Amino acid sequence: MKSIQCVAKTQEGLEDVLLNEIENLGGANAVKGKRHVAFETDQEGLYRMNYNLRTAMNILVPIAKARVRNTDELYAFAIRVKWDKYMNVDKTFAITSSVRSDLFTHSHYAALKVKDAIADYFRKYYGSRPNVERDLPDLKIDVHIDRENVTLSLDSSGSSLFKRGYRKNAGHAPINEVLAAGMILLSDWDKKSNFHDPMCGSGTIPIEAYMMMCKIPSGSCRMRFGFQDWHDFDKQLWKKVKEESDAQRIDPVAKISGTDILEEAIEQAKKNLERIPGDTDISFNVQDFFATKIPDGAFMVVNPPYDFRIGQHNILEFYEKIGSTLKRKGLNSTTWVLTGNMDALNKLGLRASKKYHLMNGSIPCRYNKYEIYEGSKKKKFQKDSTES
């Protein structure tokens, strides 16, 4: 099959995780950049990446590159692309754009010039033009401008890959599925030990952990991908990729659980879980983290309130209480905490053995690992923490 140059976009801090995923799925010559990984694959690999990658937001296929110095040159470049190779006048399209250039200070204006070029191209050769459809276009086109360098790409994913399809009920201040999967992959969870989220909200972190443990493809709940509307879409090849990926599923080998103090959140989590294909087994229960026993040796990943989106009163006291609860009840446990509130994080009163910088939407976050040991293990924990 013909080799395809691709760029998988991700969130800041997840580049290494995405690189590893791509290589494990057979991507060649993978090179990471800021919030993306460039790699090579073929048509089958492109389908497989979209269906299986857990930390990719979109997978782009560049079709044209140029150096331009103003909007007129951008328009002239875009109208030279043979757009009828990728769509016809009966199709709809949408344009996304990202601009980092002193020459193009507004990404919307750059997208508008490319849209005009596409419309004029079809008017010139076909007498009519395709319509723009922002929500569900047949073809999604990405415009990336870095200083004078412009890249036009087709978005093979269509809607972002974090939209897995199972989360119809998101609850308050949810993290997206790509970030949740990235957090799990950054942790040292072996996918064989029990996994718990004590403040699970609508269940995103436990559900992503369950899908990962059972090797359920990340895209198994999605209705559609962008490449399915491309001229060269191979229906039989896509069927083969899906069947082979779905066949990798295994039975659960550990218990996955989530609890939350809000009954409404747990109901949302249960409804989201119902949309995962096949039989699923995650324990979702209403519980107050501070009033329940933490199992000895527990492995937990938690995304507590930051106070930016949720009106959590006395947020500093809230985090101080989390820390004291872990010290008293979490013997021999490992807890990973994601938060965008650095003042609150310091109130945990715990020393992190690992630290990562991540982004939750526009919020810079710290993702820290805390190990609570007793007896002789305490010395090892202090030593590891000092070295980190």
FENWOHU-V483662 format. One record per residue. N is the residue number from 1. RES is the residue in three letters. PHI is phi in whole degrees, -180 to 180 (none if undefined). D_CENTER is the distance of its C-alpha to the mean C-alpha in Angstrom with 1 decimal. Layout:
[[N;RES;PHI;D_CENTER] [N;RES;PHI;D_CENTER]]
//
This chain:
[[1;MET;none;28.4] [2;LYS;-68;27.8] [3;SER;-74;25.3] [4;ILE;-120;22.4] [5;GLN;-82;21.0] [6;CYS;-132;17.2] [7;VAL;-133;14.7] [8;ALA;-98;11.0] [9;LYS;-91;9.1] [10;THR;-145;6.5] [11;GLN;-93;6.8] [12;GLU;-58;10.3] [13;GLY;99;11.2] [14;LEU;-109;8.7] [15;GLU;-61;11.0] [16;ASP;-66;13.2] [17;VAL;-64;10.9] [18;LEU;-64;9.6] [19;LEU;-57;13.3] [20;ASN;-64;14.4] [21;GLU;-61;12.4] [22;ILE;-62;13.8] [23;GLU;-66;17.2] [24;ASN;-67;17.3] [25;LEU;-94;16.8] [26;GLY;98;19.6] [27;GLY;-65;18.3] [28;ALA;-107;21.3] [29;ASN;51;21.9] [30;ALA;-74;18.4] [31;VAL;-134;18.5] [32;LYS;-89;15.9] [33;GLY;-131;16.2] [34;LYS;-78;14.8] [35;ARG;63;11.1] [36;HIS;-159;11.8] [37;VAL;-134;13.5] [38;ALA;-92;16.5] [39;PHE;-160;17.9] [40;GLU;-119;20.4] [41;THR;-157;20.6] [42;ASP;-119;22.6] [43;GLN;-61;22.2] [44;GLU;-62;21.7] [45;GLY;-65;19.1] [46;LEU;-62;17.2] [47;TYR;-63;17.2] [48;ARG;-65;16.3] [49;MET;-63;13.2] [50;ASN;-62;11.9] [51;TYR;-80;13.0] [52;ASN;-119;11.8] [53;LEU;-63;8.9] [54;ARG;-98;6.3] [55;THR;-115;4.3] [56;ALA;-93;5.4] [57;MET;-87;5.2] [58;ASN;-154;8.9] [59;ILE;-119;11.8] [60;LEU;-100;14.9] [61;VAL;-119;18.5] [62;PRO;-62;20.9] [63;ILE;-120;24.3] [64;ALA;-161;26.3] [65;LYS;-136;26.6] [66;ALA;-163;29.4] [67;ARG;-109;30.7] [68;VAL;-132;31.8] [69;ARG;-118;33.5] [70;ASN;-161;33.5] [71;THR;-69;32.4] [72;ASP;-64;35.4] [73;GLU;-69;34.4] [74;LEU;-63;30.8] [75;TYR;-62;32.4] [76;ALA;-62;34.8] [77;PHE;-67;32.1] [78;ALA;-67;30.0] [79;ILE;-75;33.0] [80;ARG;-82;34.0] [81;VAL;-69;30.9] [82;LYS;-81;32.1] [83;TRP;-68;29.8] [84;ASP;-73;31.8] [85;LYS;-73;30.3] [86;TYR;-115;27.0] [87;MET;-160;28.2] [88;ASN;-129;31.4] [89;VAL;-68;32.9] [90;ASP;-85;32.0] [91;LYS;-89;28.3] [92;THR;-108;26.1] [93;PHE;-145;23.7] [94;ALA;-142;21.4] [95;ILE;-125;20.6] [96;THR;-110;17.8] [97;SER;-147;18.8] [98;SER;-139;18.1] [99;VAL;-130;21.3] [100;ARG;-133;22.4] [101;SER;-161;26.1] [102;ASP;-74;29.4] [103;LEU;-82;30.6] [104;PHE;-128;28.1] [105;THR;-83;27.5] [106;HIS;-131;25.8] [107;SER;-64;22.9] [108;HIS;-65;24.1] [109;TYR;-68;27.4] [110;ALA;-63;26.2] [111;ALA;-63;24.2] [112;LEU;-63;27.5] [113;LYS;-66;29.6] [114;VAL;-69;27.5] [115;LYS;-59;27.7] [116;ASP;-62;31.5] [117;ALA;-65;31.8] [118;ILE;-65;30.3] [119;ALA;-62;32.5] [120;ASP;-68;35.6] [121;TYR;-60;35.0] [122;PHE;-72;35.2] [123;ARG;-63;38.1] [124;LYS;-66;39.9] [125;TYR;-98;39.7] [126;TYR;-129;39.3] [127;GLY;79;40.8] [128;SER;-151;37.9] [129;ARG;-132;34.2] [130;PRO;-73;30.9] [131;ASN;-89;29.5] [132;VAL;-88;26.4] [133;GLU;-133;24.1] [134;ARG;-73;21.3] [135;ASP;-86;19.5] [136;LEU;-132;19.9] [137;PRO;-76;21.3] [138;ASP;-72;22.5] [139;LEU;-134;21.4] [140;LYS;-109;18.7] [141;ILE;-114;19.8] [142;ASP;-109;18.1] [143;VAL;-112;20.5] [144;HIS;-119;19.8] [145;ILE;-122;22.7] [146;ASP;-121;23.2] [147;ARG;58;26.8] [148;GLU;-98;28.9] [149;ASN;-95;26.5] [150;VAL;-116;25.0] [151;THR;-125;22.7] [152;LEU;-103;22.5] [153;SER;-133;19.8] [154;LEU;-93;19.2] [155;ASP;-91;15.6] [156;SER;-73;15.6] [157;SER;-86;12.6] [158;GLY;78;14.3] [159;SER;-67;12.2] [160;SER;-56;8.5] [161;LEU;-70;6.8] [162;PHE;-71;4.8] [163;LYS;-82;8.5] [164;ARG;-64;9.4] [165;GLY;112;12.9] [166;TYR;-92;14.0] [167;ARG;-97;13.5] [168;LYS;-86;16.5] [169;ASN;-119;17.4] [170;ALA;-94;15.0] [171;GLY;75;17.8] [172;HIS;-88;18.2] [173;ALA;43;15.6] [174;PRO;-78;12.6] [175;ILE;-90;9.4] [176;ASN;-80;6.4] [177;GLU;-67;5.2] [178;VAL;-65;1.8] [179;LEU;-64;4.7] [180;ALA;-59;7.1] [181;ALA;-64;6.7] [182;GLY;-62;6.9] [183;MET;-61;9.8] [184;ILE;-67;11.4] [185;LEU;-70;11.5] [186;LEU;-74;12.9] [187;SER;-73;15.4] [188;ASP;-100;18.5] [189;TRP;-65;18.2] [190;ASP;-89;20.2] [191;LYS;64;19.1] [192;LYS;-122;22.8] [193;SER;-93;23.4] [194;ASN;-61;23.0] [195;PHE;-129;19.9] [196;HIS;-140;20.1] [197;ASP;-120;18.4] [198;PRO;-81;21.4] [199;MET;-137;19.8] [200;CYS;-80;17.3] [201;GLY;55;17.6] [202;SER;-85;16.4] [203;GLY;91;15.3] [204;THR;-60;11.5] [205;ILE;-65;11.7] [206;PRO;-61;14.8] [207;ILE;-66;13.6] [208;GLU;-63;10.6] [209;ALA;-65;13.3] [210;TYR;-64;15.8] [211;MET;-62;13.9] [212;MET;-67;13.4] [213;MET;-61;17.1] [214;CYS;-90;18.5] [215;LYS;58;16.7] [216;ILE;-82;15.6] [217;PRO;-55;13.6] [218;SER;-62;10.1] [219;GLY;-97;11.6] [220;SER;-69;14.9] [221;CYS;-101;14.9] [222;ARG;-76;14.2] [223;MET;-84;17.5] [224;ARG;-159;17.1] [225;PHE;-123;15.5] [226;GLY;-58;16.9] [227;PHE;-64;18.9] [228;GLN;-71;20.9] [229;ASP;-105;22.8] [230;TRP;-78;23.7] [231;HIS;-58;27.3] [232;ASP;-97;26.9] [233;PHE;-59;24.8] [234;ASP;-108;26.1] [235;LYS;-63;26.1] [236;GLN;-69;27.6] [237;LEU;-65;25.3] [238;TRP;-64;22.2] [239;LYS;-62;24.1] [240;LYS;-62;24.7] [241;VAL;-61;21.1] [242;LYS;-63;20.2] [243;GLU;-63;23.2] [244;GLU;-67;22.8] [245;SER;-69;19.2] [246;ASP;-65;20.2] [247;ALA;-71;23.2] [248;GLN;-78;21.4] [249;ARG;-59;20.8] [250;ILE;-126;22.8] [251;ASP;-74;24.2] [252;PRO;-63;22.8] [253;VAL;-114;24.5] [254;ALA;-145;23.7] [255;LYS;-90;23.5] [256;ILE;-109;20.3] [257;SER;-144;21.1] [258;GLY;-145;20.1] [259;THR;-133;22.5] [260;ASP;-155;22.8] [261;ILE;-76;26.0] [262;LEU;-95;25.3] [263;GLU;-63;26.6] [264;GLU;-61;24.7] [265;ALA;-64;21.3] [266;ILE;-66;22.3] [267;GLU;-63;23.6] [268;GLN;-64;20.3] [269;ALA;-60;18.5] [270;LYS;-64;21.2] [271;LYS;-68;20.9] [272;ASN;-63;17.2] [273;LEU;-62;18.1] [274;GLU;-61;20.9] [275;ARG;-86;18.6] [276;ILE;-73;17.4] [277;PRO;-65;19.9] [278;GLY;81;22.8] [279;ASP;-75;24.2] [280;THR;-127;21.8] [281;ASP;-146;23.0] [282;ILE;-120;21.2] [283;SER;-89;23.6] [284;PHE;-111;22.8] [285;ASN;-141;25.6] [286;VAL;-80;26.8] [287;GLN;-151;27.7] [288;ASP;-92;28.4] [289;PHE;-52;26.8] [290;PHE;-76;29.9] [291;ALA;-112;32.3] [292;THR;-120;31.1] [293;LYS;-77;31.7] [294;ILE;-95;29.0] [295;PRO;-59;29.6] [296;ASP;-59;31.0] [297;GLY;78;28.4] [298;ALA;-63;25.4] [299;PHE;-115;21.8] [300;MET;-127;19.8] [301;VAL;-126;16.4] [302;VAL;-140;16.7] [303;ASN;-122;15.4] [304;PRO;-69;18.8] [305;PRO;-59;19.7] [306;TYR;-101;19.9] [307;ASP;85;22.7] [308;PHE;-81;21.0] [309;ARG;-110;19.9] [310;ILE;-115;22.0] [311;GLY;-78;25.7] [312;GLN;-74;26.0] [313;HIS;-71;29.6] [314;ASN;52;30.6] [315;ILE;-60;27.1] [316;LEU;-68;28.8] [317;GLU;-66;30.9] [318;PHE;-61;27.9] [319;TYR;-71;26.2] [320;GLU;-61;29.7] [321;LYS;-69;30.1] [322;ILE;-60;26.8] [323;GLY;-61;28.2] [324;SER;-67;31.6] [325;THR;-66;30.4] [326;LEU;-64;28.5] [327;LYS;-66;31.7] [328;ARG;-83;34.0] [329;LYS;-112;32.2] [330;GLY;-102;29.5] [331;LEU;-60;31.8] [332;ASN;60;30.3] [333;SER;-103;26.8] [334;THR;-122;23.5] [335;THR;-131;21.2] [336;TRP;-102;18.0] [337;VAL;-123;17.7] [338;LEU;-106;15.1] [339;THR;-153;16.9] [340;GLY;-105;17.5] [341;ASN;-114;21.2] [342;MET;-67;22.9] [343;ASP;-62;26.3] [344;ALA;-68;25.3] [345;LEU;-58;23.6] [346;ASN;-64;27.0] [347;LYS;-75;28.7] [348;LEU;-61;27.2] [349;GLY;71;30.1] [350;LEU;-122;28.3] [351;ARG;-97;27.9] [352;ALA;-81;24.4] [353;SER;-91;24.6] [354;LYS;-146;21.2] [355;LYS;-140;19.3] [356;TYR;-131;16.1] [357;HIS;-102;15.2] [358;LEU;-130;11.7] [359;MET;-119;10.9] [360;ASN;-107;10.2] [361;GLY;66;10.6] [362;SER;-96;14.0] [363;ILE;-97;15.0] [364;PRO;-66;15.6] [365;CYS;-129;15.2] [366;ARG;-111;16.8] [367;TYR;-119;15.5] [368;ASN;-116;18.8] [369;LYS;-105;20.3] [370;TYR;-124;23.7] [371;GLU;-115;26.2] [372;ILE;-108;29.2] [373;TYR;-114;32.1] [374;GLU;-125;35.8] [375;GLY;63;38.9] [376;SER;-68;38.8] [377;LYS;-68;34.9] [378;LYS;-61;34.9] [379;LYS;-65;36.4] [380;LYS;-62;33.8] [381;PHE;-62;31.0] [382;GLN;-66;32.8] [383;LYS;-65;33.4] [384;ASP;-60;29.7] [385;SER;-66;28.7] [386;THR;-66;31.4] [387;GLU;-69;30.3] [388;SER;-74;26.7]]
//
